Amino acid sequence: MLITPPSADNVKFSLLSGSRISCLGENFRKGAGILHLYTESEHDVLSCGYDATIRMWDRRCGNKSVLEWEDPYDSAVYCISSDHNMTVLSGTSRHGVVRLWDKRWNKQVQMFYVGRGTNSPVYCVTFDACNMYVALDNCLTLLSFNT
């Protein structure tokens, strides 16, 4: 994020003054705390949390999310990761479940049960073109996308 000192012509966040330039989202349902933020691009940010919803925010569009995906089983979403294109992965609060989302659709594309036999949340998920890495409470799991 570009940070410049405030001036009459320029309203950006200043680390010196600590001034806030905007608030992304307001009036969430009670208990909808944010658990993870992911910087998608210069203007876009992904968020997820206890309300089981992944939101994409465009900082140029004010305080309303531009895209939303809701966990079909109302599980809190602990973490998210993106390829900065069309793919988003989310880790849920139950059973080590990771969901794959396509930004062009509002339903999940695929679901992975990483924590078989455990009720662990997914604390962190990241991926590249070949592998997905998932951190549970008692292990770090590597899944390969190669056949």
C-alpha positions in Angstrom: 0.0 0.0 0.0 1.4 3.4 -1.0 1.8 5.6 2.1 2.4 9.3 1.7 2.2 12.2 4.1 -1.1 14.0 4.3 -1.6 17.2 2.4 -4.5 19.3 1.2 -4.4 17.6 -2.2 -3.7 14.1 -1.0 -5.8 12.1 1.4 -3.9 8.9 2.1 -3.0 7.1 5.3 -0.1 8.5 7.2 1.9 6.5 9.6 3.0 9.7 11.3 -0.5 10.9 12.1 -2.2 7.5 12.3 -5.3 8.9 10.5 -7.8 6.5 9.0 -8.8 7.0 5.4 -11.8 4.6 5.3 -13.7 1.8 7.0 -14.4 -1.3 5.0 -17.7 -2.7 6.0 -20.1 -1.7 8.8 -23.1 -3.1 10.6 -22.1 -6.8 10.4 -24.2 -9.2 12.3 -23.2 -9.7 16.0 -20.1 -11.8 16.5 -19.0 -11.5 12.8 -15.3 -10.8 13.8 -12.7 -10.8 11.1 -10.1 -13.6 11.4 -7.9 -13.1 8.4 -7.1 -10.5 5.7 -5.4 -11.1 2.5 -4.1 -8.4 0.1 -5.3 -9.4 -3.4 -4.0 -6.3 -5.3 -3.2 -2.7 -4.8 -6.9 -1.9 -4.4 -8.5 -5.3 -3.4 -8.5 -7.0 -0.1 -10.1 -10.4 0.9 -11.5 -10.9 4.4 -13.0 -13.8 6.3 -14.3 -14.5 9.8 -16.8 -15.9 12.2 -19.8 -15.0 10.0 -18.8 -17.8 7.6 -18.4 -15.3 4.7 -15.4 -14.4 2.5 -15.6 -10.9 1.2 -13.6 -9.1 -1.5 -13.3 -5.3 -0.9 -12.3 -2.8 -3.5 -11.0 0.2 -1.5 -12.1 2.5 -4.3 -15.8 1.5 -3.8 -16.3 2.7 -0.3 -17.4 0.4 2.5 -19.4 -2.2 0.6 -17.9 -5.5 -0.5 -17.8 -6.2 -4.2 -17.9 -10.1 -4.0 -19.0 -12.5 -1.3 -18.9 -16.3 -0.8 -20.6 -18.0 2.1 -19.6 -21.3 3.6 -22.4 -23.7 2.8 -22.3 -25.3 6.3 -22.1 -22.0 8.2 -18.6 -22.8 9.4 -16.4 -19.9 10.5 -13.7 -19.2 7.9 -10.3 -19.0 9.7 -8.0 -18.3 6.7 -7.9 -17.5 3.0 -5.3 -17.6 0.2 -5.5 -16.5 -3.4 -3.6 -16.9 -6.7 -4.3 -13.2 -7.4 -6.4 -14.3 -10.4 -9.6 -16.4 -10.1 -8.9 -18.9 -7.4 -9.5 -18.5 -3.6 -8.9 -21.2 -1.0 -10.5 -21.0 2.5 -9.9 -22.9 5.6 -12.8 -23.6 7.9 -13.2 -24.0 11.7 -14.3 -27.7 11.5 -12.9 -31.0 10.4 -9.9 -29.6 8.6 -12.0 -28.6 5.6 -10.5 -26.5 2.8 -12.8 -25.1 0.1 -11.8 -24.0 -3.4 -13.7 -21.0 -4.8 -13.8 -19.5 -8.3 -14.3 -15.7 -8.2 -16.7 -16.0 -11.2 -19.1 -18.2 -9.3 -20.9 -17.9 -5.9 -20.6 -21.6 -5.0 -17.6 -23.6 -4.0 -15.8 -25.5 -6.8 -14.3 -28.2 -4.6 -13.9 -29.3 -1.0 -10.9 -31.1 0.6 -11.1 -33.0 3.9 -7.5 -32.5 5.1 -8.1 -33.3 8.7 -9.5 -36.8 8.4 -10.3 -38.2 11.9 -9.8 -34.8 13.6 -12.0 -31.8 14.3 -9.2 -29.3 13.8 -9.7 -25.9 12.3 -7.5 -24.9 9.3 -5.3 -22.3 10.8 -3.4 -21.5 7.6 -3.7 -22.4 3.9 -1.5 -21.4 1.0 -0.9 -22.9 -2.5 1.0 -22.6 -5.8 0.3 -24.2 -9.2 1.4 -27.7 -8.0 0.8 -27.9 -4.2 -1.5 -26.9 -1.4 -0.1 -26.5 2.2 -2.5 -26.7 5.1 -1.7 -26.1 8.8 -4.0 -27.9 11.3 -3.6 -28.1 15.1 -1.3 -31.2 15.0 0.2 -31.3 11.5 1.2 -29.5 8.4 -0.2 -31.3 5.3 1.0 -31.1 1.7 -1.5 -32.0 -1.0 -0.3 -32.2 -4.6 -2.4 -31.0 -7.5 -0.3 -33.2 -9.9 -1.8 -36.6 -10.9 
